[in-house]
Amino acid sequence: MLISTPEELANNLDNVKDDFDIDLIKPAIRRTERKHIIPVISKALYDRINDKYEADPATLTDIEQELLDEIQSALANL
């Protein structure tokens, strides 16, 4: 799942508080990834970015980080 913290959500949406419980919307994020993100970028690319994001985001290349930023923006708004 490519958004996992309230801070990441807040970076892309107004009015998200620091104490927001991200667990409340995880099912919606997962559905949105399956329905909208994976068909656009492919399952292979999603898996590569997600694996790096979950293990150590510092391992993302500059291009992968730019793509992650765009995906997080889309996810937050969808």
Phi and psi in degrees as GROMACS dihedral restraints (atoms count N, CA, C in turn):
[ dihedral_restraints ]
;  ai    aj    ak    al  type     phi  dphi    fc
    3     4     5     6     1   -93.3    20    10
    4     5     6     7     1     4.3    20    10
    6     7     8     9     1  -129.8    20    10
    7     8     9    10     1   121.4    20    10
    9    10    11    12     1  -131.5    20    10
   10    11    12    13     1    -0.6    20    10
   12    13    14    15     1  -133.5    20    10
   13    14    15    16     1   154.1    20    10
   15    16    17    18     1   -60.2    20    10
   16    17    18    19     1   -32.0    20    10
   18    19    20    21     1   -64.2    20    10
   19    20    21    22     1   -41.9    20    10
   21    22    23    24     1   -64.5    20    10
   22    23    24    25     1   -38.9    20    10
   24    25    26    27     1   -65.7    20    10
   25    26    27    28     1   -45.0    20    10
   27    28    29    30     1   -64.4    20    10
   28    29    30    31     1   -29.2    20    10
   30    31    32    33     1   -64.1    20    10
   31    32    33    34     1   -19.9    20    10
   33    34    35    36     1  -117.0    20    10
   34    35    36    37     1    -7.5    20    10
   36    37    38    39     1  -136.6    20    10
   37    38    39    40     1   147.7    20    10
   39    40    41    42     1   -82.1    20    10
   40    41    42    43     1   158.6    20    10
   42    43    44    45     1    65.4    20    10
   43    44    45    46     1    28.5    20    10
   45    46    47    48     1   -99.8    20    10
   46    47    48    49     1   123.4    20    10
   48    49    50    51     1   -86.7    20    10
   49    50    51    52     1   154.7    20    10
   51    52    53    54     1   -59.5    20    10
   52    53    54    55     1   -29.0    20    10
   54    55    56    57     1   -93.9    20    10
   55    56    57    58     1    13.8    20    10
   57    58    59    60     1   -60.4    20    10
   58    59    60    61     1   135.3    20    10
   60    61    62    63     1   -88.3    20    10
   61    62    63    64     1    98.2    20    10
   63    64    65    66     1   -61.2    20    10
   64    65    66    67     1   -25.3    20    10
   66    67    68    69     1   -60.5    20    10
   67    68    69    70     1   -25.6    20    10
   69    70    71    72     1   -65.8    20    10
   70    71    72    73     1   -27.0    20    10
   72    73    74    75     1  -114.5    20    10
   73    74    75    76     1     4.8    20    10
   75    76    77    78     1   -56.3    20    10
   76    77    78    79     1   -42.7    20    10
   78    79    80    81     1   -60.3    20    10
   79    80    81    82     1   -37.8    20    10
   81    82    83    84     1   -68.3    20    10
   82    83    84    85     1   -38.4    20    10
   84    85    86    87     1   -63.4    20    10
   85    86    87    88     1   -45.8    20    10
   87    88    89    90     1   -61.1    20    10
   88    89    90    91     1   -43.6    20    10
   90    91    92    93     1   -61.9    20    10
   91    92    93    94     1   -41.7    20    10
   93    94    95    96     1   -66.5    20    10
   94    95    96    97     1   -38.7    20    10
   96    97    98    99     1   -61.1    20    10
   97    98    99   100     1   -46.5    20    10
   99   100   101   102     1   -66.1    20    10
  100   101   102   103     1   -40.3    20    10
  102   103   104   105     1   -81.3    20    10
  103   104   105   106     1   -37.9    20    10
  105   106   107   108     1  -116.1    20    10
  106   107   108   109     1   -38.0    20    10
  108   109   110   111     1   -83.6    20    10
  109   110   111   112     1   -53.2    20    10
  111   112   113   114     1   -60.3    20    10
  112   113   114   115     1   -41.7    20    10
  114   115   116   117     1   -62.1    20    10
  115   116   117   118     1   -26.3    20    10
  117   118   119   120     1   -84.8    20    10
  118   119   120   121     1   -42.7    20    10
  120   121   122   123     1  -101.3    20    10
  121   122   123   124     1   -11.4    20    10
  123   124   125   126     1    90.0    20    10
  124   125   126   127     1   151.0    20    10
  126   127   128   129     1   -65.0    20    10
  127   128   129   130     1   -38.0    20    10
  129   130   131   132     1   -63.8    20    10
  130   131   132   133     1   -45.2    20    10
  132   133   134   135     1   -69.6    20    10
  133   134   135   136     1   -40.6    20    10
  135   136   137   138     1   -57.5    20    10
  136   137   138   139     1   -48.6    20    10
  138   139   140   141     1   -60.9    20    10
  139   140   141   142     1   -42.3    20    10
  141   142   143   144     1   -62.0    20    10
  142   143   144   145     1   -46.9    20    10
  144   145   146   147     1   -68.8    20    10
  145   146   147   148     1   -43.2    20    10
  147   148   149   150     1   -63.0    20    10
  148   149   150   151     1   -42.4    20    10
  150   151   152   153     1   -60.9    20    10
  151   152   153   154     1   -45.4    20    10
  153   154   155   156     1   -67.1    20    10
  154   155   156   157     1   -42.4    20    10
  156   157   158   159     1   -59.4    20    10
  157   158   159   160     1   -44.4    20    10
  159   160   161   162     1   -75.0    20    10
  160   161   162   163     1   -34.8    20    10
  162   163   164   165     1   -79.0    20    10
  163   164   165   166     1   -52.7    20    10
  165   166   167   168     1  -166.8    20    10
  166   167   168   169     1    97.6    20    10
  168   169   170   171     1   -55.3    20    10
  169   170   171   172     1   -21.9    20    10
  171   172   173   174     1   -66.0    20    10
  172   173   174   175     1   -16.0    20    10
  174   175   176   177     1   -84.4    20    10
  175   176   177   178     1    -7.3    20    10
  177   178   179   180     1   -66.4    20    10
  178   179   180   181     1   136.5    20    10
  180   181   182   183     1   -69.6    20    10
  181   182   183   184     1   168.6    20    10
  183   184   185   186     1   -58.5    20    10
  184   185   186   187     1   -42.8    20    10
  186   187   188   189     1   -66.8    20    10
  187   188   189   190     1   -41.5    20    10
  189   190   191   192     1   -64.1    20    10
  190   191   192   193     1   -38.5    20    10
  192   193   194   195     1   -65.5    20    10
  193   194   195   196     1   -41.0    20    10
  195   196   197   198     1   -61.7    20    10
  196   197   198   199     1   -43.0    20    10
  198   199   200   201     1   -64.5    20    10
  199   200   201   202     1   -42.7    20    10
  201   202   203   204     1   -58.7    20    10
  202   203   204   205     1   -43.4    20    10
  204   205   206   207     1   -58.9    20    10
  205   206   207   208     1   -43.0    20    10
  207   208   209   210     1   -67.6    20    10
  208   209   210   211     1   -40.5    20    10
  210   211   212   213     1   -64.1    20    10
  211   212   213   214     1   -44.0    20    10
  213   214   215   216     1   -62.2    20    10
  214   215   216   217     1   -38.1    20    10
  216   217   218   219     1   -62.6    20    10
  217   218   219   220     1   -46.1    20    10
  219   220   221   222     1   -63.2    20    10
  220   221   222   223     1   -45.7    20    10
  222   223   224   225     1   -60.2    20    10
  223   224   225   226     1   -45.3    20    10
  225   226   227   228     1   -61.0    20    10
  226   227   228   229     1   -37.2    20    10
  228   229   230   231     1   -86.1    20    10
  229   230   231   232     1   -19.2    20    10
